[in-house]
Amino acid sequence: MFKTVITSLGLLCSTLALAELSISEKMRPVVYSQVNPEMARLPVPATPNQMNLPAFGQGLIGWGSGPEGAQARLDSITAADVHQMQIQGLTLEMVQAWQAFYTHESQRNLGNPTAPLRALLMQKIVSLW
């Protein structure tokens, strides 16, 4: 009798585990990469005084995070902001390199919604230079 109970419990646990696995796999969406494997990622461009990327992007440029942050900065940046960036060591060559980087990234990874907006932001900075 005890052996029958143990066997039944084992079978029940196996069935529950299988049901959980089936449910979890159905709930997880399949994500297909939109990266073009034939396009290599460009090297990350230089930043003023070798500042780290969060300090550069979110601090100096002010692009926030994600497409919303990039769009907000694109809509609000002024010539006075660009002048402050210049004082902090940003060069026109750096801005142009970042614009090329994000333009390339927009084409290399169609699943990156932030890259095209950052490319436009860099273009706007060049226009305000």
C-alpha positions as CSV (number, residue, x, y, z in Angstrom):
1,M,0.0,0.0,0.0
2,F,2.8,2.5,1.0
3,K,4.6,1.7,-2.3
4,T,1.4,2.4,-4.3
5,V,1.0,5.8,-2.5
6,I,4.6,6.8,-3.2
7,T,4.2,5.7,-6.9
8,S,1.0,7.7,-7.2
9,L,2.6,10.8,-5.6
10,G,5.5,10.5,-8.0
11,L,3.2,10.2,-11.0
12,L,1.1,13.2,-9.8
13,C,4.3,15.4,-9.3
14,S,5.5,14.4,-12.8
15,T,2.2,15.3,-14.3
16,L,2.1,18.7,-12.6
17,A,5.6,19.5,-13.6
18,L,4.8,18.6,-17.2
19,A,1.6,20.8,-17.1
20,E,3.6,23.7,-15.7
21,L,6.2,23.4,-18.4
22,S,3.6,23.3,-21.1
23,I,1.8,26.4,-19.7
24,S,5.1,28.4,-19.2
25,E,6.2,27.7,-22.8
26,K,2.9,28.8,-24.2
27,M,3.1,32.1,-22.2
28,R,6.6,33.0,-23.3
29,P,6.5,34.7,-26.7
30,V,9.0,33.6,-29.3
31,V,11.4,36.5,-30.1
32,Y,13.2,36.5,-33.4
33,S,16.3,38.5,-33.8
34,Q,16.2,41.4,-36.1
35,V,20.0,41.8,-36.2
36,N,21.5,41.5,-39.7
37,P,24.3,39.0,-39.1
38,E,26.1,40.3,-42.3
39,M,26.6,43.7,-40.8
40,A,29.2,44.0,-38.1
41,R,28.6,46.3,-35.1
42,L,30.8,49.4,-35.4
43,P,33.2,50.1,-32.6
44,V,31.8,52.4,-29.9
45,P,32.9,56.0,-30.6
46,A,35.1,58.1,-28.3
47,T,33.7,60.2,-25.5
48,P,35.1,63.4,-23.9
49,N,37.9,62.5,-21.5
50,Q,37.1,58.8,-21.9
51,M,33.9,59.2,-19.8
52,N,31.9,56.1,-19.4
53,L,28.9,55.5,-21.6
54,P,26.2,56.3,-19.0
55,A,27.9,59.5,-18.1
56,F,28.2,60.4,-21.7
57,G,24.7,59.4,-22.9
58,Q,22.5,60.2,-20.0
59,G,24.7,62.8,-18.4
60,L,26.4,64.9,-21.1
61,I,24.0,64.3,-24.0
62,G,20.9,63.8,-21.8
63,W,19.2,61.2,-24.0
64,G,17.6,59.4,-21.1
65,S,16.8,55.8,-21.6
66,G,14.9,54.1,-24.4
67,P,13.2,55.7,-27.3
68,E,11.0,57.9,-25.1
69,G,14.1,59.5,-23.5
70,A,15.8,60.0,-26.9
71,Q,12.7,61.6,-28.4
72,A,12.3,63.9,-25.4
73,R,15.9,65.1,-25.7
74,L,15.5,65.5,-29.5
75,D,12.5,67.7,-28.9
76,S,14.1,69.8,-26.2
77,I,17.8,70.3,-27.1
78,T,18.9,73.9,-27.7
79,A,22.0,75.6,-28.9
80,A,22.8,76.6,-25.3
81,D,22.8,72.9,-24.4
82,V,25.2,72.1,-27.2
83,H,27.5,75.0,-26.1
84,Q,27.6,73.4,-22.6
85,M,28.5,70.1,-24.2
86,Q,31.4,71.8,-26.0
87,I,32.7,73.2,-22.8
88,Q,32.7,69.7,-21.3
89,G,34.9,68.5,-24.1
90,L,32.5,67.2,-26.8
91,T,33.9,67.7,-30.3
92,L,32.1,67.9,-33.6
93,E,34.0,64.8,-34.7
94,M,32.7,62.9,-31.7
95,V,29.1,63.9,-32.5
96,Q,29.5,62.9,-36.2
97,A,31.0,59.5,-35.1
98,W,28.1,58.9,-32.8
99,Q,25.6,59.8,-35.5
100,A,27.3,57.4,-37.9
101,F,27.3,54.7,-35.2
102,Y,23.6,55.0,-34.5
103,T,22.7,55.3,-38.2
104,H,24.6,52.1,-38.8
105,E,23.0,50.4,-35.7
106,S,19.5,51.4,-37.0
107,Q,20.2,49.5,-40.2
108,R,22.1,46.6,-38.5
109,N,19.4,46.0,-35.9
110,L,15.9,46.7,-37.0
111,G,14.6,45.7,-33.6
112,N,16.3,48.6,-31.8
113,P,13.8,51.5,-31.6
114,T,16.2,53.8,-29.8
115,A,19.0,53.9,-32.4
116,P,17.2,55.9,-35.1
117,L,16.2,58.5,-32.6
118,R,19.7,58.8,-31.2
119,A,21.0,59.2,-34.8
120,L,18.5,62.1,-35.3
121,L,19.6,63.6,-32.0
122,M,23.2,63.6,-33.0
123,Q,22.2,65.1,-36.4
124,K,20.4,67.9,-34.5
125,I,23.4,68.5,-32.3
126,V,25.5,68.9,-35.5
127,S,22.9,71.4,-36.8
128,L,23.1,73.4,-33.6
129,W,26.9,73.3,-33.5
